[in-house]
Amino acid sequence: MTKFLLSVHVIAAIIAVGPVAVAASMFPAVARKGDVVVLTTLHRICRVYAVVGIAVPVFGFATAGVMGVMGDAWLIVSIVLTAIAAGVLALLVLPVQAEVLAAPARNARLAMYTGIFNLLWATVTVLMIVRPGSTTGA
């Protein structure tokens, strides 16, 4: 069961978080060019995959429960960083993208928010792989 849950968790992360990271990263550059059609598509990708991304922590919690690592520091830090990343996406990235769509203009904050979002996810990914304090030798 652990292998199945971990596999679904990793696949969900790749399928859900990857497109958001790429589309959100592309958005500021496309906004500078003013291509509203592409901006609309990128914003839709971010919104839809943000919702699909809920599967990542759901299967993550299930995996952690089966593995018995719910109290491990690396997991707690990962959970906190994931929550912060979700907040940055929901409260900063998506609303600013919507502002840009409503009134096409360059928004320097958007690139910064997107960078923070991506940095948080990169950190979570490293924590999931390295798992500081783990006895697996990874």
C-alpha positions in Angstrom: 0.0 0.0 0.0 2.9 2.4 0.8 4.4 2.1 -2.7 1.0 2.7 -4.3 0.3 5.8 -2.2 3.8 7.1 -2.7 3.5 6.6 -6.4 0.2 8.4 -6.7 1.6 11.2 -4.5 4.6 11.7 -6.7 2.6 11.4 -10.0 0.1 13.9 -8.7 2.9 16.3 -7.8 4.4 16.0 -11.2 1.1 16.3 -13.1 -0.4 19.0 -10.9 2.5 21.2 -9.6 4.6 21.0 -12.8 2.1 22.8 -15.1 1.4 25.4 -12.5 5.1 26.2 -12.0 5.7 26.4 -15.8 2.5 28.4 -16.6 3.0 30.8 -13.7 6.6 31.3 -14.7 5.7 32.1 -18.3 2.9 34.5 -17.4 5.0 37.6 -16.6 7.0 37.4 -19.8 3.9 36.9 -21.9 2.3 39.8 -20.0 5.1 42.1 -21.2 4.2 41.1 -24.7 0.5 41.7 -24.1 -0.8 38.5 -25.7 -4.1 38.3 -23.9 -5.1 34.9 -25.5 -1.9 33.2 -24.2 -2.3 35.0 -20.8 -5.9 33.7 -20.5 -4.7 30.2 -21.3 -1.8 30.4 -18.8 -4.1 31.7 -16.1 -6.6 28.9 -16.7 -3.8 26.3 -16.5 -2.8 27.8 -13.1 -6.3 27.8 -11.8 -7.3 24.3 -12.9 -4.1 22.6 -11.9 -4.1 24.5 -8.5 -7.4 22.6 -7.8 -6.0 19.3 -9.2 -3.0 19.9 -6.9 -5.1 19.3 -3.8 -4.5 15.6 -4.6 -0.8 16.1 -3.7 -1.1 16.8 0.0 -4.1 14.4 0.3 -2.0 11.5 -1.0 1.0 12.9 0.9 -0.8 12.7 4.2 -2.0 9.2 3.4 1.5 8.1 2.5 3.0 9.6 5.6 0.4 8.0 7.8 1.1 4.5 6.3 4.8 5.1 6.6 4.5 6.3 10.2 6.5 9.5 9.6 3.8 12.1 10.6 5.9 13.5 13.4 9.2 13.7 11.5 10.6 17.2 11.3 11.3 17.0 7.5 7.6 16.2 6.9 6.3 18.9 9.2 8.5 21.5 7.5 7.4 20.2 4.1 3.7 20.5 5.2 4.3 24.1 6.3 6.1 25.0 3.1 3.4 23.4 1.0 0.7 25.4 2.9 2.7 28.6 2.3 3.2 27.7 -1.4 -0.6 27.1 -1.7 -1.2 30.4 0.0 1.2 32.3 -2.3 -0.5 30.8 -5.3 -4.1 31.4 -4.1 -3.6 34.7 -2.5 -0.9 36.4 -4.6 -0.1 34.7 -7.9 -3.7 34.0 -9.2 -5.2 37.3 -8.1 -2.4 39.3 -9.7 -2.7 37.3 -12.8 -6.4 38.1 -12.9 -5.5 41.8 -12.4 -3.2 41.7 -15.3 -5.9 40.1 -17.4 -8.4 42.7 -16.4 -6.1 45.6 -17.3 -3.1 44.3 -19.3 -0.1 45.9 -17.7 3.3 44.9 -16.5 3.4 43.7 -12.9 6.8 43.3 -11.3 5.3 41.7 -8.2 4.0 38.8 -10.2 7.4 37.5 -11.2 8.5 37.8 -7.6 5.5 35.9 -6.3 5.9 33.2 -8.9 9.6 32.9 -8.0 8.7 32.5 -4.3 6.0 29.8 -5.2 8.6 27.9 -7.3 11.3 28.2 -4.7 9.0 26.8 -2.0 8.1 23.8 -4.2 11.7 23.2 -5.0 12.5 23.2 -1.3 9.7 20.7 -0.6 10.9 18.5 -3.3 14.4 18.4 -1.9 13.0 17.7 1.6 10.9 14.8 0.2 14.0 13.3 -1.5 16.7 13.9 1.1 14.4 13.5 4.2 16.9 14.8 6.8 17.3 12.4 9.7 16.0 9.5 7.6 17.5 6.1 8.2 17.0 5.1 4.6 20.5 6.4 3.7 19.1 8.7 1.0 
